[in-house]
Amino acid sequence: MPDLRNTVAIITGGGTGVGRATSLSLAKLGCHVVVNYSRSKDDAEQTAADARSHGVNALAIQANVAKDGDCRAMVDQTVAQLGRLDILINNAGTTRFIDAADLEAVDDDAWSDVMNVNVKGAFQCVRAAKQPMLDAGGGHVINISSVAAFRGKGSSIPYCASKAALNNLTVALAHTLAPHIRVNAVAPGYIDSRWIRNAVGEDKYEGFIQDAAASVPLKQVSSPQDIADGILSLLTGSVTVTGQIVVVDGGMLLNN
């Protein structure tokens, strides 16, 4: 099993939800972490502080992954302060909540915002991380996708398309960066998270989660930690896995 002690990881969108759970899980295994954020500064700084309680170094770094210069600066700061880069978790993501039938509501801004973060942002982070990972002797990239990529159903058509594109990007980069850098993805289904809570509203949230759990074979909705555990399974499992999309969805796709 790969030993993560004294490795260094960047987790984009690392201050909340899946990003926070992943940052803390890595810290518990002795991995130094960079908790990236775009707007959630307080959450990122708290997550970094909590990570340091496990005896590792942890930084909170602001960067908008949709901007190439921000991605490069984040990687440069990581290497300058922590000495290396071994792991990149492309967790930062965005969406627009648009009913699939309302095609007219999907304007240019919706496409640009979603694709620039979910696809272009992931690519730009990998591009910036490539050489430092090679300098460290190799690395591992994990992209956070979604079952929406397979189902074509989700918060909006641009979101579904962006996650399908991210899956393809995962495979393309796995080809390109082998043999020294592995690239995989984790595709969650429903997650009991603040993101969904904000989307459906506080008054409807508990009912939504109950209905979601009842609709999947395992009769439970994933927690952020469940998704983090899926990520860790790729980082600490077989070193011969690359170009794969691991679905963590309670069996949702079995219903298709």
Number of C-alpha atoms within 10 A of each C-alpha: 8 10 11 19 14 17 21 29 27 29 26 30 27 32 30 21 21 26 28 26 21 28 32 28 19 26 28 18 17 20 26 31 32 31 31 29 25 17 13 14 16 12 18 27 20 16 26 28 17 17 27 18 14 18 14 21 20 29 22 23 23 21 21 19 29 24 15 18 14 19 24 19 15 23 24 18 14 23 16 10 12 19 13 23 29 25 24 26 26 26 23 24 22 15 20 17 16 18 14 16 9 10 11 8 11 17 10 8 10 19 17 13 17 24 24 20 21 27 26 21 24 29 23 21 26 25 14 19 26 22 14 19 23 16 12 14 13 19 27 24 30 27 28 27 29 27 24 22 20 15 13 17 15 20 17 23 24 24 28 23 22 27 26 21 17 24 25 15 21 28 17 13 20 22 15 12 18 14 12 14 21 26 29 26 27 24 22 25 23 21 25 22 17 12 12 16 17 10 13 14 11 12 9 11 18 14 12 16 19 13 14 18 20 13 16 19 14 12 15 20 26 18 17 20 19 18 25 22 17 18 26 16 12 24 23 12 12 11 12 8 13 23 20 17 21 19 19 24 24 20 17 22 16 9 8 7
